[in-house]
Amino acid sequence: MRIAALALPLLLLACADPVTVTRAVDDRPTILVQGAPTGAVLFLDGKPVGSASAYAGDPGVLRVEPGTHVIEVRLGETLLMSRKVFLGGGEQRTLDVR
């Protein structure tokens, strides 16, 4: 009886389906914006994407598609920074507003 009690869990484990783990890697380029004052807004290709300080890294970064983009930081009507950048897959670019 003891052998049957020990063998039953082993038999059940042997009948289990194999486990497959799939991980998706997001290798889109990332942009970090550092030195932006409080209230500054980040624009990607003319469209606002949120507070510039939210993309200062740790962990906030802006993920974009590979290619050429225009990055702007504005505080109200004042343009603090404007850069045209080309980013390839997996690249990380840090832009300093100061």
Secondary structure in CASP SS format (residue, H / E / C, confidence):
PFRMAT SS
TARGET T0000
AUTHOR 0000-0000-0000
METHOD secondary structure of the structure
MODEL  1
M C 1.00
R H 1.00
I H 1.00
A H 1.00
A H 1.00
L H 1.00
A H 1.00
L H 1.00
P H 1.00
L H 1.00
L H 1.00
L H 1.00
L H 1.00
A H 1.00
C C 1.00
A C 1.00
D C 1.00
P C 1.00
V C 1.00
T C 1.00
V C 1.00
T C 1.00
R C 1.00
A C 1.00
V C 1.00
D C 1.00
D C 1.00
R C 1.00
P C 1.00
T E 1.00
I E 1.00
L E 1.00
V E 1.00
Q E 1.00
G C 1.00
A C 1.00
P C 1.00
T C 1.00
G C 1.00
A C 1.00
V E 1.00
L E 1.00
F E 1.00
L E 1.00
D C 1.00
G C 1.00
K E 1.00
P E 1.00
V E 1.00
G E 1.00
S E 1.00
A H 1.00
S H 1.00
A H 1.00
Y H 1.00
A C 1.00
G E 1.00
D C 1.00
P C 1.00
G E 1.00
V C 1.00
L E 1.00
R E 1.00
V C 1.00
E C 1.00
P C 1.00
G E 1.00
T E 1.00
H E 1.00
V E 1.00
I E 1.00
E E 1.00
V E 1.00
R E 1.00
L E 1.00
G C 1.00
E C 1.00
T E 1.00
L E 1.00
L E 1.00
M E 1.00
S E 1.00
R E 1.00
K E 1.00
V E 1.00
F E 1.00
L E 1.00
G C 1.00
G C 1.00
G C 1.00
E C 1.00
Q E 1.00
R E 1.00
T E 1.00
L E 1.00
D E 1.00
V C 1.00
R C 1.00
END
